[in-house]
Amino acid sequence: MQYPQALRLSEQEVVEKIMLGVTVDKTFTTIEDVAEIALLFAAFPTNALTGQSMVVSHGWNMS
């Protein structure tokens, strides 16, 4: 594993290129994002959703 110093990256570059580099909108997922999805599922009036999952990741999981 190479460390940022070895790659000569600043802390900001590590965040933008490595941590958020594969997200769709270059944004970290927040607690509020997860809470909104939980509320959506909890309030959805159907029995059709029985254990489905949703990845709340700003697209990070899409790569």
N, C-alpha and C positions, 0 to 999 in steps of 0.2 A: 504494500500500500504506500502510495506517495503522499506526503504531507504537503499542505499548501506552501510551506516555505520552500520545499524542494521543487514545486511547480512554479514558484515565484508569482503566486496569486495573492492579491489583497483579500482581506476578510470579505469585503463587498463582492469581489469577483467569485469567491467560493460560494457565497449565498446565491448570486445570480446565475453562475454557470454550472455549479455542481448540485447544490441543494434544490434550486428552482428551475434548473435548465430543462427538465423534461416536462414541466407543467405547461398547461395550455396558456395560462394568463400570468405566469410568474408571480403567483400569490400563495402564501402559506395558508393552509386550511385552519380556520379558527374554531374555537369552542362554539361560537355562535353559528357557524356553518353547520356543524354537526347537530346542534340543538334544533335548528330549522328543519333539517331532514327528519330528525326524531319526531318532531311535532307533526310534520307532514304525514309520516307513517301512522302515528298514533291517532290522527284525526281522519284518516282515509276511511270512508264508510263502506267497507267491503270485507267479505270473508275470503276473497280471492288471493289476498296477500298473506301467505302462511309460511313465514320463515325466509322470505327472500332477503337478500342482502343488497346493500348499495354502498359503493365505494365513494366516500366523500373526500376527494383528493385534488380538485382542480385539474383533473386529467393526468395526474402523475402516474396512475396505474395503467394508462392507455398505451404506454410505450412498450 
